[in-house]
Structure formats: C-alpha cells, structure tokens
C-alpha cells in the first residue's frame, strides 16, 4: 500500500501539539493543582478541644479536654477508667455489659497530648480502627465499621447529636 507523497509531506509539516492542545492541557493541569491544594490545605487543623464517640449514628460518649469532664450516654455499654494522664474507654457494642468484653473497642484518650486512638478491638481480622492513626487535631476521624462506631473531634459535623449517613 502506497501512501501519497502529499499525505506524507502534510504529516511531516504538522506539529506534534497544536496551540489548542496545549491550552486544554494547561487548564487540566491548573484544575488538578487547585484540587490538590484545596484538599491538602483546606482542612481545619486546629487543636483538639474534645472528642465524641458515636454508636449507630447516635452520640454515646463525649470528652472535653479543657474541663477534663466526660459524659457517658450509654452506660450499659461503656466502662471508663480515668487516670491522671489517660482516659480508657471500653466500649461494648453487642448490647451486653462492657465487662464481658465481647464485640468491644478500647479507646485511649491521652489528656496531656490531646490525642485519641483505638488500642484494641475484636471487630475483624484486619482491625482497621486499631491501625488508624490517632486523632491529633480537628481534621481526623476513626471509624470501626463492623461495630458501627465513629470517633471524631467535638463539633465535627456541628452541634447535632447524630452524624450524617451517606
């Protein structure tokens, strides 16, 4: 199959990128950079004032770092061990007593460092909630999906006692 010499000459004359191609790629690059900056620097990363624990989308426990006071809204499911520098919450999600330790999460609040993390759980083999980094500021959240447990900074979604379900 022979190509005409005219078509070969035309192909050699054409540039690899035309001006409109470069403009479109530039706009796409700017949009990606703007989204990256918005996601990276758009979070409110102020100091952690308090923490809330939600079970089945309802507030179950709250703690305020400034006043060093906590509120237990599900006493049948929660056991609190209050120490000088740490507050350990054992949360039993199966509706039974937290002393039985079935379907449980152990949440550790470090009062001096103002951090919250999950140290133990029997939710699954992977135990993602245990390996999730500690909440250190107002941009973090820990979720234990099998136990329907969410740990977040106070006021993360406003002052409502329920969290939105997507």
Secondary structure as UniProt FT lines:
FT   HELIX           5..13
FT   HELIX           19..41
FT   STRAND          50..55
FT   TURN            56..57
FT   STRAND          58..64
FT   TURN            65..68
FT   STRAND          69..72
FT   TURN            75..77
FT   STRAND          78..82
FT   STRAND          86..92
FT   HELIX           98..100
FT   STRAND          104..110
FT   TURN            111..114
FT   STRAND          115..121
FT   HELIX           128..131
FT   TURN            138..139
FT   STRAND          141..144
FT   TURN            145..148
FT   STRAND          149..153
FT   TURN            154..157
//
